[in-house]
Amino acid sequence: MQYPVEGSCQCGGVKYTLKAAPLMVVACHCKECQKLSTSAFSITAMVRTEDVQFDGHMAHWQRTADSGNVSGAKFCPTCGNRIYHFNPAEPDTLKLKPSNLSDTSLIQPTAHVWVSEKQDWYQIPEGVKVFDKQP
């Protein structure tokens, strides 16, 4: 994959440029991510904050995770598309939602987390790391 790669929300009100490869790509099967994605799991690309540049106004929402960490979210206030999640205690990394990239070939999870809550019908591919909860 060639970097930089562009991304945007559904309506185009929020755009971003990912300047470098993600640190890792994870599929999360927790019930909260199932709600977020309205599917069996959510895809997250862990990226360095310095490797992504955003353009456009984003709204903010947050919740406290089971671990006690804050899970913040940035999203387009017009179309509602999630752009990224973050933990304020870890300002050097973002949890980018990569399905809105113009080139989605980087979406190849190397780990599946919270498989204790995964949908029974989904089969995890061989050769990826699997964690019952958050590693």
C-alpha positions in Angstrom: 0.0 0.0 0.0 1.2 3.5 -0.8 1.0 6.3 1.8 -0.4 8.8 2.3 -4.0 7.5 1.8 -7.1 9.6 2.1 -10.2 8.9 4.1 -13.5 10.7 4.7 -16.9 10.2 6.4 -20.0 9.3 4.3 -21.0 12.9 3.6 -17.4 14.3 3.1 -17.7 16.8 5.9 -14.7 15.2 7.7 -11.6 14.2 5.7 -8.3 12.9 6.8 -4.9 11.8 5.5 -3.1 8.7 6.9 0.6 9.3 6.3 2.0 6.0 7.5 1.1 2.4 8.0 -0.9 1.5 11.1 0.9 0.0 14.0 -1.7 -2.9 13.9 -5.2 -3.7 12.7 -7.6 -5.4 15.1 -11.1 -6.8 14.9 -13.0 -6.3 18.2 -16.0 -8.6 18.9 -17.2 -6.9 22.1 -20.9 -6.1 22.5 -20.1 -2.3 22.3 -18.3 -2.7 19.0 -21.1 -4.8 17.7 -23.5 -2.0 18.5 -21.1 0.6 16.9 -20.6 -1.4 13.7 -24.2 -2.9 13.5 -22.3 -6.0 12.6 -20.4 -8.9 14.2 -17.3 -6.8 15.0 -15.6 -3.5 14.5 -12.3 -2.9 12.7 -9.7 -0.6 14.3 -6.3 0.6 12.9 -4.0 1.6 15.7 -2.0 4.6 14.4 0.4 7.2 15.8 -1.4 10.5 16.3 1.4 12.3 14.4 0.7 10.0 11.3 -2.8 11.3 10.7 -4.1 14.8 9.7 -7.8 15.7 10.0 -9.8 18.4 8.3 -13.4 19.3 9.3 -15.4 19.6 12.5 -16.0 16.5 14.6 -18.3 15.9 17.4 -17.2 14.0 20.6 -18.7 11.2 22.7 -17.1 9.1 25.4 -17.8 6.3 27.8 -15.9 4.5 30.6 -14.8 1.0 29.5 -14.9 -2.0 31.8 -11.2 -1.5 32.4 -11.9 2.0 33.8 -10.2 3.7 30.8 -12.0 6.4 28.9 -13.1 5.4 25.4 -13.5 8.7 23.5 -14.9 8.9 20.0 -14.8 11.5 17.3 -17.4 11.5 14.5 -19.0 13.6 11.8 -21.9 15.6 13.3 -23.7 15.6 10.0 -23.7 11.9 8.9 -22.7 10.4 12.2 -19.8 8.3 10.7 -17.2 7.4 13.3 -13.7 8.6 12.4 -11.6 7.4 15.4 -11.6 6.4 19.0 -9.0 7.5 21.6 -8.0 7.2 25.2 -7.1 10.6 26.6 -4.5 9.0 28.8 -2.7 7.8 25.7 -2.4 10.9 23.5 0.3 9.4 21.1 -2.1 6.8 19.5 -5.5 6.8 17.9 -7.9 4.0 17.1 -8.8 4.9 13.5 -11.9 3.4 11.9 -10.3 2.4 8.6 -13.4 1.4 6.7 -13.8 5.0 5.5 -10.3 5.0 3.7 -10.3 5.4 0.0 -8.0 2.3 -0.2 -9.2 -0.3 2.3 -6.6 -3.0 1.4 -4.9 -2.3 4.8 -7.9 -3.8 6.6 -6.3 -7.1 7.3 -6.7 -7.8 11.1 -3.7 -9.5 12.7 -5.6 -9.9 16.0 -9.2 -10.5 17.1 -10.1 -9.3 20.6 -13.1 -9.9 22.9 -13.8 -13.2 21.1 -15.6 -14.3 24.3 -18.4 -12.1 23.0 -18.2 -12.9 19.3 -21.1 -14.0 17.2 -21.2 -17.9 17.0 -21.7 -17.8 13.2 -18.5 -15.9 12.5 -15.3 -18.0 12.0 -12.0 -16.3 12.7 -9.4 -16.9 10.0 -6.5 -19.1 10.8 -3.1 -17.5 11.6 -4.3 -14.4 13.5 -3.9 -13.8 17.3 -7.0 -14.4 19.3 -7.8 -12.9 22.8 -10.8 -13.7 25.0 -10.9 -10.1 26.2 -8.6 -7.0 25.9 -4.9 -8.0 25.8 
